[in-house]
Structure formats: C-alpha cells, structure tokens
C-alpha cells in the first residue's frame, strides 16, 4: 500500500522588492543585516546563499530561540550567517551548523526552505508549515 506524503500549503512571501531591509546597530554605526523581513509573516526571514539565491530561514535561532532579525550577522564565508548570541555559524542553503562556540552543546539545524519564483514576480515557500 502506497502512503500519501503530506505537503504543507505553499506560502507566498511576496516580491523581493517588498522584503524589508533590517539595519543593525553595533554601538557605533548602522549596517545592513544579512537577513530580510517579510511583511506578511514573523516566522521566517529571507537570506541569500553563496550563489545569491534567496531562501526562507527560520526567524529564530534553533539553539537559544533568539530572534535572528536582531542577532544574525554576516560571516566571513558567503552564504552563511552567524548568530551573535552564541557565535554559531549556519549554512543558509542547508541550515547546518558549521561552527559552534566551544563548550556549547550540540546545535540543531536552522530551518531553511527553497523559494520558488512565480509568474507574477512573487516567491513561495514550499514545505513550510506555519505554527
């Protein structure tokens, strides 16, 4: 007997020009965040892979649950972000933790989902299930 595979309903995240730039303040100056906010949901953010493809990522760090809109910083390797709350580096394409602060327990993967372009210029996330 063949089992049906459940797929979450695709979520439209709008056009890339509507994604909101987040500015970070380091105490001295503002700089752009490596993630973008989506006006229609607080559960995911947009980040870019090393080859400049947009991906939806979880809005919260899987380790401490801090909001990545506030704690994500660019890292030295393109296609990665670092959570400044505990210095864990994540690959944007896979969500895998690449570097973990010494002494930290194991860190789960960051949620990362492909974005599919639509004919009207918007993007959808497939396989993401809103809570």
Secondary structure, DSSP 8 states (H G I E B T S, - for coil): ----------EEEEEGGGSEEEEEE-SS-EEEEEEEEETTEEEEEEEE-TTS-EEEEESB-TTT--BHHHHEEE-SSTTEEEETTTTEEEETTT--EEE--TT--------EEEEEE-TTSEEEESS----
